[in-house]
Amino acid sequence: MNSEAFQHSRASLIFGIVTAAIALGAVAACLILTVLGRGYAGCLTVGISACALGVMRGMWPGRPWFASRSRVTDVIAYVLIGGALIFFAPWVNALPA
């Protein structure tokens, strides 16, 4: 294995671990915050994480584990979903229990 291929595979592995940590951390934080009655903060956490994954998908070379379509479609989808979650987050606590 040449040096360039090794560096690419190492960077891909590190990027994969970082994105998995962001996704799992966001889900765990959302669940914990929701159980503690902080639905607004939980919704913001997931929205910001979705936007972060969209940015990472735009930067990641190749096809990462969280890719579904083309790069542009993935970035648009992640950012729109994250933006919608952030936009509607203030109304989460207004819902009847």
C-alpha positions as CSV (number, residue, x, y, z in Angstrom):
1,M,0.0,0.0,0.0
2,N,1.5,3.3,-1.0
3,S,1.7,6.3,1.3
4,E,-1.1,8.3,-0.4
5,A,-3.6,5.4,-0.3
6,F,-2.7,4.8,3.4
7,Q,-3.3,8.5,4.3
8,H,-6.6,8.5,2.4
9,S,-7.9,5.4,4.1
10,R,-6.7,6.7,7.5
11,A,-8.5,10.0,6.9
12,S,-11.6,8.2,5.8
13,L,-11.6,6.1,8.9
14,I,-11.1,9.1,11.2
15,F,-13.9,11.0,9.4
16,G,-16.2,8.0,9.7
17,I,-15.6,7.8,13.4
18,V,-16.2,11.5,13.9
19,T,-19.5,11.4,11.9
20,A,-20.7,8.3,13.8
21,A,-19.8,10.0,17.1
22,I,-21.8,13.1,16.1
23,A,-24.8,11.0,15.0
24,L,-24.8,8.8,18.1
25,G,-24.1,11.7,20.4
26,A,-26.9,13.7,19.0
27,V,-29.4,10.9,19.4
28,A,-28.3,10.2,23.0
29,A,-28.3,13.9,23.9
30,C,-31.8,14.3,22.3
31,L,-33.2,11.3,24.3
32,I,-31.6,12.5,27.6
33,L,-32.8,16.1,27.1
34,T,-36.3,15.0,26.2
35,V,-36.6,12.7,29.2
36,L,-35.4,15.7,31.4
37,G,-38.2,17.8,29.9
38,R,-36.0,19.9,27.7
39,G,-37.6,19.1,24.3
40,Y,-36.5,22.4,22.8
41,A,-32.8,21.7,23.5
42,G,-33.2,18.1,22.2
43,C,-34.8,19.3,19.0
44,L,-32.0,21.9,18.5
45,T,-29.4,19.2,19.1
46,V,-30.8,17.0,16.4
47,G,-31.2,19.9,14.0
48,I,-27.7,21.2,14.5
49,S,-26.3,17.7,14.1
50,A,-28.2,17.1,10.9
51,C,-26.8,20.4,9.5
52,A,-23.3,19.3,10.6
53,L,-23.7,15.9,8.9
54,G,-24.8,17.8,5.7
55,V,-21.6,19.9,5.8
56,M,-19.5,16.8,6.4
57,R,-21.2,15.0,3.5
58,G,-20.3,17.9,1.3
59,M,-16.6,17.7,2.4
60,W,-16.2,13.9,2.5
61,P,-14.6,12.4,-0.6
62,G,-16.2,9.2,-1.9
63,R,-19.3,7.6,-0.4
64,P,-19.5,7.6,3.4
65,W,-21.8,5.4,5.6
66,F,-24.5,8.1,5.8
67,A,-24.8,8.7,2.1
68,S,-28.0,7.8,0.2
69,R,-28.1,9.6,-3.1
70,S,-25.7,12.0,-4.8
71,R,-23.6,14.4,-2.8
72,V,-25.7,17.5,-3.6
73,T,-28.9,15.7,-2.8
74,D,-27.6,14.5,0.5
75,V,-26.3,17.9,1.5
76,I,-29.6,19.6,0.6
77,A,-31.6,17.0,2.4
78,Y,-29.6,17.1,5.6
79,V,-29.5,20.9,5.7
80,L,-33.3,21.2,5.0
81,I,-34.2,18.6,7.6
82,G,-31.8,20.3,10.1
83,G,-33.1,23.7,9.3
84,A,-36.7,22.6,9.7
85,L,-35.9,21.0,13.1
86,I,-34.2,24.2,14.2
87,F,-37.0,26.4,12.9
88,F,-39.8,24.4,14.6
89,A,-37.9,23.8,17.8
90,P,-39.5,26.7,19.7
91,W,-42.9,25.0,19.3
92,V,-41.9,21.6,20.7
93,N,-42.6,22.5,24.3
94,A,-46.0,24.1,23.3
95,L,-47.4,20.7,22.3
96,P,-49.8,19.2,24.8
97,A,-48.4,16.3,26.8
